[in-house]
Structures are given as C-alpha cells and as structure tokens.
C-alpha cells in the first residue's frame, strides 16, 4: 500500500500533533512541584452555610441573620456572640484559605481538640472539620476527604472562638 502526497501530509500532521500532546503533558509533569504546599479554601467556593455546629452550641441561619443555641440545656455558653459576630464567624470560615499539608501527619483519631460541623445548601452530608494539635502547629482535618490543613494559633482562635486554647 503506497501513500500519496495527501496521505503523507496527514501522517506528518497527526504525528506532530501526537508529539505535541506528549511533550506538553511531560513538560507539565516534569516541572510541576507536587510536594509544594498550596493554599486552599476550607469550605467549597460559593458555598451557602445553613448551620455551623460546635460541641456545645449550634449556629443556624434564620432568614438573613444568625442565631446561636446551646446544645446542652444545663451548660451555659462560654462564648455569647452578637448577631454581627456570628455573621463574621461564618464569613471567616467561608473566605479563609489555609495551607494544604501534603506530608502525612499522624493524629489520634479519638482525640480531636474540637469539632466543627457544617450543613451546606445542596449537600446531603455534613462537612466535618476536626481540630488537632501537635507540638508546634494546629491542624484542621476535613473528615470526608481526609484533607489536612495547617493553621496557626491566631487563626485557630478565630475559627473556634468558643474553645479554650489555654
């Protein structure tokens, strides 16, 4: 079977396209630094928070405002925020970006310092975040995807205002 001039042109064009695709993919893989930590939003972008639940209190959306209730009747809340402070807390969770930790960090799964549970509009399952601490840093573990985010003490205090960090 002999190829004519059109046939050889097609062979050359397709072989060049295949070579470009391979070299382009190889270039991205060769020069991308997979181990570099990256900043990632804690909650999904453009998520709509319905409730935020801590161990001792629940913050829920009521129309365009927020209210908090104690989850245990006999316990008084350590943090009694105003409606504006509740909105700022939710906005902080929605806008904050933390460093994604790629190396393996070992936690005792039965001993988180604190837990935050979010119910988001359009999501069937809650988003659960567990706060852990090692010797030097605080870590936020997203339970569903096992994604680990590193945060400092000041950020941890902003995200978990009802927890006693002392």
C-alpha positions as CSV (number, residue, x, y, z in Angstrom):
1,X,0.0,0.0,0.0
2,X,1.5,3.3,-1.1
3,X,0.6,6.7,0.3
4,X,0.2,9.6,-2.0
5,X,1.2,13.2,-1.2
6,X,-2.1,13.9,0.8
7,X,-1.6,10.7,2.8
8,X,1.9,11.5,3.8
9,X,0.9,15.0,4.8
10,X,-1.8,13.6,7.0
11,X,0.6,11.2,8.6
12,X,3.1,14.0,9.3
13,X,0.3,16.3,10.7
14,X,-1.1,13.6,13.1
15,X,2.4,12.5,14.2
16,X,3.3,16.1,15.1
17,X,0.0,16.6,17.0
18,X,0.7,13.4,19.0
19,X,4.2,14.5,19.7
20,X,3.0,18.0,20.9
21,X,0.4,16.4,23.2
22,X,3.0,14.0,24.8
23,X,5.7,16.8,25.2
24,X,3.1,19.2,26.7
25,X,2.0,16.6,29.3
26,X,5.5,15.6,30.0
27,X,6.6,19.3,30.4
28,X,3.8,19.9,33.0
29,X,4.6,16.7,34.9
30,X,8.4,17.3,34.8
31,X,8.3,20.9,36.1
32,X,5.4,20.9,38.4
33,X,6.3,20.6,42.1
34,X,3.8,18.2,43.6
35,X,5.2,18.5,47.1
36,X,4.8,22.2,47.4
37,X,2.2,23.2,49.9
38,X,-0.7,25.2,48.4
39,X,-3.3,27.5,49.8
40,X,-6.8,26.0,49.6
41,X,-10.2,27.3,50.8
42,X,-11.6,25.5,53.8
43,X,-15.1,25.4,52.6
44,X,-16.2,25.0,48.9
45,X,-16.1,28.2,47.0
46,X,-19.6,29.9,46.8
47,X,-21.0,27.5,49.5
48,X,-24.1,28.6,51.4
49,X,-23.8,27.8,55.1
50,X,-27.1,26.7,56.7
51,X,-25.7,25.7,60.1
52,X,-22.4,25.6,62.0
53,X,-22.3,23.2,65.0
54,X,-19.6,23.1,67.6
55,X,-19.5,20.7,70.5
56,X,-21.5,23.0,72.8
57,X,-23.5,25.3,70.5
58,X,-25.3,25.4,67.2
59,X,-25.3,28.5,64.9
60,X,-28.1,28.5,62.4
61,X,-29.2,30.8,59.6
62,X,-32.6,32.4,60.2
63,X,-33.5,34.2,57.0
64,X,-30.6,36.7,56.5
65,X,-29.5,36.7,60.2
66,X,-27.9,34.1,62.5
67,X,-28.8,32.8,66.0
68,X,-27.0,30.5,68.4
69,X,-28.4,28.0,70.8
70,X,-26.7,25.8,73.5
71,X,-26.8,22.1,72.6
72,X,-26.8,21.0,76.2
73,X,-29.5,22.5,78.4
74,X,-27.5,22.5,81.7
75,X,-24.4,24.2,80.2
76,X,-24.1,27.9,79.8
77,X,-22.3,29.1,76.6
78,X,-18.7,30.2,77.1
79,X,-18.9,32.4,74.0
80,X,-22.1,34.6,73.7
81,X,-21.7,36.4,70.4
82,X,-23.9,39.1,68.9
83,X,-25.7,38.5,65.6
84,X,-22.9,40.5,63.8
85,X,-20.2,38.4,65.4
86,X,-22.0,35.2,64.2
87,X,-22.1,36.6,60.7
88,X,-18.4,37.5,60.8
89,X,-17.5,34.0,62.0
90,X,-19.4,32.3,59.2
91,X,-17.8,34.8,56.7
92,X,-14.4,34.0,58.1
93,X,-14.9,30.2,57.6
94,X,-16.2,30.8,54.0
95,X,-13.3,33.1,53.0
96,X,-10.3,31.7,54.8
97,X,-7.6,29.8,52.8
98,X,-5.2,27.5,54.7
99,X,-2.0,25.6,53.7
100,X,-2.7,22.1,52.5
101,X,-0.3,19.7,54.1
102,X,0.9,17.1,51.7
103,X,3.1,15.1,54.1
104,X,1.5,12.6,56.4
105,X,0.6,13.9,59.8
106,X,-0.4,11.3,62.4
107,X,-3.3,12.1,64.7
108,X,-5.0,10.2,67.4
109,X,-8.4,9.9,65.7
110,X,-10.2,9.7,69.0
111,X,-8.7,12.8,70.5
112,X,-9.5,15.9,68.4
113,X,-9.4,19.2,70.4
114,X,-12.6,20.5,68.9
115,X,-15.1,19.7,66.1
116,X,-17.0,22.0,63.7
117,X,-19.8,20.5,61.6
118,X,-21.3,22.5,58.7
119,X,-24.5,21.9,56.8
120,X,-24.3,23.4,53.4
121,X,-27.1,24.1,51.0
122,X,-27.3,21.5,48.2
123,X,-25.1,19.0,50.2
124,X,-26.6,15.8,51.5
125,X,-23.9,15.1,54.0
126,X,-22.4,17.5,56.6
127,X,-18.8,18.8,56.3
128,X,-16.9,17.9,59.5
129,X,-13.7,19.5,60.5
130,X,-11.6,18.2,63.4
131,X,-9.0,20.4,65.1
132,X,-5.8,18.7,66.2
133,X,-2.5,20.0,67.7
134,X,1.0,18.6,67.6
135,X,4.0,20.1,69.3
136,X,4.2,23.3,67.2
137,X,1.1,23.6,64.9
138,X,-2.6,23.2,64.8
139,X,-4.2,21.2,62.0
140,X,-7.7,21.0,60.6
141,X,-8.7,17.6,59.2
142,X,-11.6,17.5,56.8
143,X,-13.2,14.2,57.7
144,X,-14.8,13.3,54.3
145,X,-11.7,13.8,52.1
146,X,-9.0,13.4,54.8
147,X,-7.5,16.7,53.7
148,X,-5.2,18.2,56.3
149,X,-4.8,22.0,56.5
150,X,-2.2,23.7,58.7
151,X,-3.1,26.8,60.8
152,X,-1.6,28.9,63.4
153,X,-2.9,29.7,66.9
154,X,-4.4,33.0,65.9
155,X,-6.3,31.5,63.0
156,X,-7.5,28.6,65.2
157,X,-8.8,31.1,67.8
158,X,-10.7,33.0,65.0
159,X,-12.3,29.8,63.7
160,X,-13.1,28.2,67.1
161,X,-13.9,31.2,69.3
162,X,-15.8,29.0,71.9
163,X,-12.8,26.7,72.5
164,X,-10.4,27.4,75.4
165,X,-6.9,27.3,73.9
166,X,-5.1,27.8,77.2
